[in-house]
Amino acid sequence: MLTPLGWGTLAASVLLYAAGFLLGYPEPVVLATGGLLALALALAWTAPRPRLEVHREVTPLKVPRGEAAVAVLHVRNLGRLGLSGVRAHDRFGAVEHTVDLPRLPRNTPKVISYPLPTDRRGEIPVGPLRLVRADPLGLTRRVREYGEAVTLLVRPRTVDLPVPPSGRAHHLEGPTSDNAPAGTATFHTLREYVVGDDLRHIHWRSSARTGTLMVRQLIDASLPTTTVVLDTRGLTEPAVDAAASVAVAAARAGFPVRVLTGAGPLAETRADADLLLDRLALVTAASAPEAGVGQGVGETVRLARGGGSLVLVTADPAEAGRLAAARRRFDRVICVFVGDQPISAPGVTMARIADLEALPAVWSRR
């Protein structure tokens, strides 16, 4: 296909030829002939369809913000002749990246790598990949797409933190095991029997009264839950990184973790740090209408289940000051305040940081 320069050359050649023919001057005809000859040679250059084996992989597909991720392009020329003048055009979100490929000898694999942008948290679509072969004058080109677009997930950055202590033991028998789906330690509720339930947990008196098999659901009440509340109004990257660090620390230690925002629950898991990082990678700042419907972090904290540790990550001094009201419902209340203002709240452990690098030292002191 003709490029904009090629179409311009064609139009100019036609005009020059018409002007030379009508005015009787040979010079415009010579120029027009040269332009048409250049177009013919350019079309002959790009007319053969290249036989290429192309594979592009993105590694890793999930990466912390700011760390390296690369696209690796494998190209093999399956044609009978060498190939040159090929460019790879790859798209990262709204940005297009161009790579000039070296000459591709016959049946010789080439490997080219180029960095991907990881400075912005979230999902970044990569591709589709287009290979473009143009003539040396840039008059014509042949474009072909290879493969499909993939998604690079840029997660929050994290630092190593100790798990916040809950402040008291929740069960006199101490930790047991919570790996079984039904739990192991303490009676929680009755529910209907499903295939696979342990028959020893059937509550026969309730089953006789209701006419339906009922089983006792047991939970391990000894493991404290870490509840992380992220204030998404005026959201900053250090705030997301801090929330991710606290949640991941508890999950990697095998404790239950809940992550909440002003919009509601974000994730609830135990020992699945990857799930927490994937969900936090997609958190965005709360819009003004969302913040105005009464679902701010204060309401989220009030409605959250009590017990264990509560960690609020915010840049709003007012939210930090209101956190003392939750002190009676949680064993330990911590506020990670992202900012430089001096703040305090009765019964609340304050950890004030300006960036993620300051969190480990402040966290350990508190």
C-alpha positions in Angstrom: 0.0 0.0 0.0 1.1 3.6 -0.6 2.2 5.7 2.3 1.1 9.4 2.5 4.5 10.3 0.8 3.7 7.7 -1.9 0.3 9.2 -2.6 1.8 12.7 -2.7 4.4 11.5 -5.2 1.7 9.9 -7.4 -0.4 13.1 -7.3 2.6 15.3 -8.1 3.7 13.0 -10.9 0.3 13.1 -12.5 0.1 16.9 -12.3 3.6 17.4 -13.7 2.9 15.1 -16.6 -0.3 16.9 -17.4 1.4 20.3 -17.1 4.3 19.2 -19.3 2.0 17.7 -21.9 -0.3 20.7 -22.1 2.4 23.4 -22.0 4.8 21.5 -24.3 7.7 21.5 -21.8 9.7 18.2 -21.5 11.2 18.9 -18.0 7.9 18.3 -16.1 7.4 15.1 -18.1 10.9 13.9 -17.1 10.2 14.7 -13.4 6.8 12.9 -13.6 8.5 9.9 -15.2 11.0 9.8 -12.4 8.3 9.9 -9.8 6.3 7.1 -11.4 9.5 5.0 -11.9 10.3 5.4 -8.2 6.8 4.3 -7.3 7.1 1.3 -9.5 10.4 0.3 -7.9 8.9 0.8 -4.4 5.9 -1.4 -5.2 8.2 -4.1 -6.6 10.3 -3.9 -3.3 7.3 -4.4 -1.0 5.1 -6.6 -3.3 6.6 -10.0 -2.3 4.8 -11.2 0.8 7.5 -12.1 3.4 7.2 -15.5 5.0 8.0 -14.9 8.6 7.6 -16.9 11.8 6.9 -14.4 14.6 6.3 -14.9 18.3 6.3 -12.2 20.9 6.2 -12.9 24.6 5.9 -10.5 27.6 7.8 -11.4 30.7 6.8 -11.2 33.4 3.1 -10.7 32.9 2.7 -9.4 36.5 5.3 -7.0 37.8 5.6 -4.5 40.7 5.4 -0.9 39.7 8.8 0.4 38.6 10.5 -3.0 38.1 11.6 -4.3 34.8 9.3 -6.0 32.3 10.4 -6.8 28.7 8.9 -7.9 25.4 10.9 -10.6 23.7 10.4 -10.9 19.9 11.4 -14.1 18.1 11.5 -13.7 14.3 12.5 -16.3 11.7 12.6 -15.7 8.0 11.2 -18.7 6.2 11.6 -17.2 2.7 14.3 -18.1 0.1 16.0 -14.7 0.2 17.2 -12.4 3.0 14.9 -9.7 4.2 15.7 -6.1 5.3 13.8 -2.9 6.0 11.4 -4.5 8.5 10.1 -2.6 11.5 8.1 -3.9 14.5 5.4 -1.6 15.8 4.1 -2.6 19.2 1.5 -0.7 21.3 1.7 -0.1 25.0 -1.7 1.3 26.0 -2.0 4.5 24.0 1.7 4.7 23.2 3.3 3.0 20.1 6.8 1.7 20.2 8.9 1.1 17.1 11.8 -1.2 16.8 14.0 -1.5 13.7 14.8 -5.2 13.0 18.2 -6.2 11.7 18.6 -7.9 8.4 16.9 -11.3 8.5 18.9 -13.9 6.7 17.2 -17.0 5.3 16.1 -19.4 8.0 18.1 -17.7 10.7 16.2 -16.9 14.0 16.6 -13.4 15.5 15.7 -12.4 19.0 15.0 -8.8 19.9 13.9 -7.5 23.3 12.6 -4.1 24.4 11.5 -2.7 27.7 7.9 -2.1 28.7 6.6 0.8 30.7 5.9 -0.1 34.3 5.8 3.3 36.0 2.0 3.3 36.1 0.0 0.8 38.2 -2.8 -1.0 36.5 -3.6 -3.1 33.4 -1.5 -2.2 30.3 -2.6 -3.8 27.0 0.4 -4.8 25.0 -0.1 -5.2 21.2 -1.2 -6.2 18.8 2.2 -6.5 17.2 2.5 -5.2 13.6 5.5 -5.8 11.3 5.9 -3.2 8.6 8.2 -3.5 5.6 8.8 -0.3 3.7 11.0 0.6 0.7 14.1 2.8 1.3 12.3 5.9 0.1 9.2 5.3 2.3 6.8 5.4 -0.6 5.1 2.0 0.0 4.8 -0.4 2.8 3.3 -3.8 3.7 1.7 -4.3 7.1 0.8 -7.5 8.8 -0.3 -8.2 12.4 1.0 -11.2 14.4 -0.6 -12.7 17.5 -3.0 -11.0 19.9 -2.7 -8.3 22.5 -1.8 -9.4 26.0 -2.2 -7.6 29.3 0.7 -6.6 31.5 -0.5 -6.2 35.1 1.6 -3.6 37.0 1.0 -4.3 40.7 1.8 -2.1 43.7 5.2 -2.1 45.2 5.6 -3.7 48.6 8.2 -3.8 51.4 8.7 -6.5 54.0 6.8 -5.9 57.2 6.1 -7.9 60.4 2.5 -8.9 60.9 0.7 -6.6 63.4 -0.1 -8.4 66.6 -3.8 -8.8 67.4 -3.4 -8.0 71.1 -5.1 -11.1 72.6 -5.5 -14.8 71.9 -8.9 -15.6 70.4 -9.0 -19.2 71.5 -7.9 -21.0 74.7 -6.8 -24.0 72.7 -4.4 -21.9 70.6 -4.0 -22.2 66.8 -5.2 -25.4 65.3 -5.9 -25.6 61.5 -8.1 -23.7 59.2 -7.2 -25.5 56.0 -10.3 -27.7 56.1 -13.3 -26.1 54.3 -15.5 -26.6 57.4 -13.0 -25.3 60.0 -11.9 -27.2 63.0 -12.2 -25.5 66.4 -15.3 -23.6 67.3 -19.0 -23.9 66.5 -20.1 -21.1 64.2 -23.5 -22.0 62.7 -25.8 -24.7 61.3 -26.2 -25.2 57.6 -27.7 -27.8 55.3 -25.7 -30.9 54.5 -23.9 -31.0 51.1 -22.3 -34.1 49.6 -18.8 -34.5 51.0 -19.5 -33.1 54.5 -18.2 -35.1 57.4 -21.0 -37.2 58.8 -19.7 -36.7 62.3 -20.7 -33.0 62.1 -24.4 -33.8 61.5 -26.6 -32.2 64.1 -29.2 -34.9 64.5 -31.6 -33.0 66.8 -31.9 -30.1 64.4 -32.1 -32.5 61.4 -35.1 -34.3 63.0 -36.8 -31.0 63.8 -36.4 -29.5 60.3 -36.6 -32.7 58.2 -33.4 -31.7 56.5 -29.9 -32.9 57.3 -28.1 -30.1 59.1 -24.4 -30.0 59.9 -22.4 -28.0 62.4 -20.0 -25.5 60.7 -16.8 -25.0 62.7 -14.3 -22.2 62.3 -10.8 -21.7 63.7 -11.4 -18.6 65.9 -7.7 -18.5 67.0 -6.4 -16.8 63.9 -6.7 -13.0 64.1 -7.8 -11.2 61.0 -6.0 -8.2 59.6 -8.5 -5.7 58.1 -6.9 -3.2 55.8 -9.0 -0.1 54.8 -7.7 2.0 51.9 -9.0 5.5 51.6 -9.3 6.0 47.8 -10.3 9.7 48.0 -7.2 11.6 47.0 -5.5 8.3 46.3 -1.7 8.3 45.9 0.7 5.5 44.9 2.5 5.4 48.3 -0.9 4.8 49.9 -1.7 1.8 47.7 1.8 0.5 48.2 1.5 0.8 51.9 -1.9 -1.0 52.0 -0.5 -3.7 49.8 2.6 -4.2 52.0 0.4 -4.6 55.2 -2.0 -7.0 53.5 0.7 -9.1 51.8 2.6 -9.4 55.1 -0.4 -10.9 56.9 -1.3 -13.2 53.9 2.3 -14.6 53.6 2.2 -15.3 57.3 -0.9 -17.4 56.8 -3.4 -15.1 58.5 -6.9 -14.1 57.1 -6.9 -10.7 55.4 -9.7 -8.3 54.4 -9.1 -5.3 52.2 -11.8 -2.7 52.0 -12.2 0.7 50.3 -14.8 3.4 50.5 -16.6 1.6 47.7 -16.9 -1.7 49.6 -15.0 -5.0 50.0 -12.0 -5.4 47.6 -10.6 -8.8 48.6 -10.9 -11.3 51.4 -8.5 -14.3 51.6 -6.0 -16.2 53.6 -2.4 -16.8 52.5 -3.2 -15.7 48.9 -0.9 -12.7 48.4 -1.2 -12.8 44.6 -5.0 -12.2 44.8 -4.5 -9.2 47.0 -1.8 -7.7 44.7 -4.0 -8.3 41.6 -7.0 -6.5 43.2 -5.0 -3.6 44.5 -3.4 -3.2 41.1 -6.7 -2.1 39.8 -7.7 0.3 42.5 -8.5 3.8 41.2 -9.2 7.1 43.0 -12.8 7.6 44.1 -14.9 10.0 42.1 -16.7 12.9 43.7 -20.1 11.4 43.3 -18.9 8.2 45.0 -17.4 10.1 47.9 -20.7 12.0 48.4 -23.0 9.1 48.9 -21.9 8.4 52.5 -19.7 5.4 51.6 -16.4 6.9 52.7 -13.9 5.0 54.8 -15.5 6.1 58.0 -18.7 4.3 57.1 -16.6 1.3 55.8 -14.8 1.1 59.2 -18.1 1.3 61.1 -19.6 -1.6 59.1 -16.5 -3.8 59.1 -16.5 -6.9 61.2 -14.5 -6.4 64.4 -11.7 -8.5 65.8 -8.0 -8.7 65.0 -6.1 -5.7 63.7 -7.5 -2.8 61.8 -5.1 -0.8 59.5 -6.4 2.4 57.9 -4.3 3.9 55.1 -5.3 7.4 54.4 -4.0 10.9 53.5 -7.0 12.6 55.2 -6.3 13.9 58.8 -10.0 13.9 59.5 -10.4 10.2 58.7 -7.4 9.4 60.9 -8.9 11.4 63.8 -12.2 9.5 63.6 -10.5 6.2 63.8 -10.5 6.2 67.6 -14.2 5.3 67.5 -13.3 1.8 66.2 -10.9 1.1 69.1 -13.4 -0.9 71.1 -14.2 -3.3 68.2 -10.7 -4.3 67.2 -7.8 -5.6 69.3 -5.3 -3.2 67.6 -6.0 -0.1 65.5 -3.2 1.3 63.3 -3.3 4.3 61.0 -0.8 4.7 58.2 -1.0 8.4 57.4 0.6 9.4 54.1 1.6 13.0 54.6 3.6 15.3 56.8 1.0 16.7 59.1 1.3 15.9 62.9 -1.8 13.9 63.9 -2.9 11.8 66.8 -6.0 9.8 68.0 -6.6 8.2 71.4 -5.8 4.5 71.4 -4.7 4.5 67.8 -1.1 3.6 66.7 0.0 6.2 64.2 2.6 5.5 61.5 3.2 8.7 59.5 5.1 8.3 56.2 6.0 10.4 53.2 6.8 7.4 50.9 7.0 3.6 50.9 10.7 3.5 51.8 9.9 5.1 55.2 7.3 2.5 56.1 9.4 -0.4 57.5 11.3 1.8 60.0 8.1 3.6 61.2 6.2 0.3 61.3 8.8 -1.5 63.4 8.9 1.4 65.9 5.2 1.5 66.3 
